[in-house]
Amino acid sequence: MQILKPYFLCLVFILSNLIIITAASAETLEDAWAVSIANDHSLKAAENEIEAARYEVSAAKSARLPKLNLYSGYTFLNEEPAAYFGGSEVTTAEDEFLTYHAKISVPIYTHFRITNGIEAAESNLEATCFQHTARTQDIKLQVAEAYIGVLLSQKRVEVAQSHVKSLTAIADDVQNLYDQGMVAVNDLLAAKVSLAGAKQKQLNARNFLDTAKAAYNRILVRSLDAAVEIESLEFSAPDDSVANLTEQAIENRSELAVLSKQIEALEKNAAAQKAITGPQLFLSGGTEYTENSHQIHENLWSANISLSWDIFDGNIARHKSSATLKRAASVKEQQMNYASMIRLDVHRTWLKMQESKELIKVAEDALNQAEENLKVSRNRYQEGVGTNTDVLNAESLRIDSRVNYENAYYNFGLTIMRLKRATGGI
């Protein structure tokens, strides 16, 4: 015995480590969120949209920078250009010549056209970032729903197994009584039929679990048949009132922020469009070379400051600006409508959460009563006072009560997740 003791302790140590490793490998909801966010294709598309918006900001800012233009060309003419001077024909240029120039120009004042364009691009970038945040929250909610779906399906398998185990025990009791000649064969047949039905439900529950796991893997962009080991969740309802939760939603929802930034971008674009008709001041300079043996200075340098002002362009810029402002007003109306939808969503989800919370208490009481009823019915039947039908009905009530409890508990968890999404806090 002393010789076996070290081996026994070693075996216990190995088994305990295996248990720890297995427990540590279980996936948490936070782990699932991280995996889904890293792999989701729609989020990757949104990230590309953000990068595109950043380039648009850079492009808008580049309008302030100097522009350098290089040009070169070779010209062929059918005749040498000439002019009359003092009654004689004088050649002024050659019929073939090389031309090139280098010019640089920089805007000095554009009536805030460039500034408004930059601010519009920055607002569009912020709107795109908020869209990415909203999409991330949608994905997290979808993952949470699939995660809870797996947990609920696992519980349903446990319930089905419990049903089979209980009916097996009932069938064994009936078999013993039948063997003793104390009950009719109808009781035995009824118990066996009920047991067969329970086994069928167990198979259905396992199939639902496999389907839930496949749906969960799809959300995480993994193979549908990948192993799924997840940790259980504990749910606690927020203590805030529905009024406070609604206020949080209006402040935190990324969708409203997206619309706000889109309004800002449209208003800035409208200002930029209107600024085209304002004074535009530019500074430019450069060098130009024209090959011409008849010209004293072929290479010339220049500097220029220019002012242009479109006093009237047929109201094209004004109409374009007005159209953009109308689009901004349209988005404002959409924002107000969306805010009212968010208020309704929060209120409705909060009520659903309260209902689920109460249903858990009711279902728990019903489950306790159903389990007690089953005990009483089995004892009465074994004592010859009750009937087999009473026992089977009591077991059916117990299972229904257990299913109702599990549904109520996980529906409670779902409404909490949906409320967090409705308030922008997931």
Sequence and secondary structure as in RCSB ss.txt:
>XXXX:A:sequence
MQILKPYFLCLVFILSNLIIITAASAETLEDAWAVSIANDHSLKAAENEIEAARYEVSAAKSARLPKLNLYSGYT
FLNEEPAAYFGGSEVTTAEDEFLTYHAKISVPIYTHFRITNGIEAAESNLEATCFQHTARTQDIKLQVAEAYIGV
LLSQKRVEVAQSHVKSLTAIADDVQNLYDQGMVAVNDLLAAKVSLAGAKQKQLNARNFLDTAKAAYNRILVRSLD
AAVEIESLEFSAPDDSVANLTEQAIENRSELAVLSKQIEALEKNAAAQKAITGPQLFLSGGTEYTENSHQIHENL
WSANISLSWDIFDGNIARHKSSATLKRAASVKEQQMNYASMIRLDVHRTWLKMQESKELIKVAEDALNQAEENLK
VSRNRYQEGVGTNTDVLNAESLRIDSRVNYENAYYNFGLTIMRLKRATGGI
>XXXX:A:secstr
 TTHHHHHHHHHHHHHHHHHHHHHTSB HHHHHHHHHHH HHHHHHHHHHHHHHHHHHHHHHTTS EEEEEEEEE
E SS  EEEETTEEEE S SEEEEEEEEEEEEEE TTHHHHHHHHHHHHHHHHHHHHHHHHHHHHHHHHHHHHHH
HHHHHHHHHHHHHHHHHHHHHHHHHHHHHTT S HHHHHHHHHHHHHHHHHHHHHHHHHHHHHHHHHHHTTS TT
    B         S HHHHHHHHHHH HHHHHHHHHHHHHHHHHHHHHHTTSEEEEEEEEEEEE  TT S  EE
EEEEEEEEE S STTHHHHHHHHHHHHHHHHHHHHHHHHHHHHHHHHHHHHHHHHHHHHHHHHHHHHHHHHHHHH
HHHHHHHTTSS HHHHHHHHHHHHHHHHHHHHHHHHHHHHHHHHHHHTT  
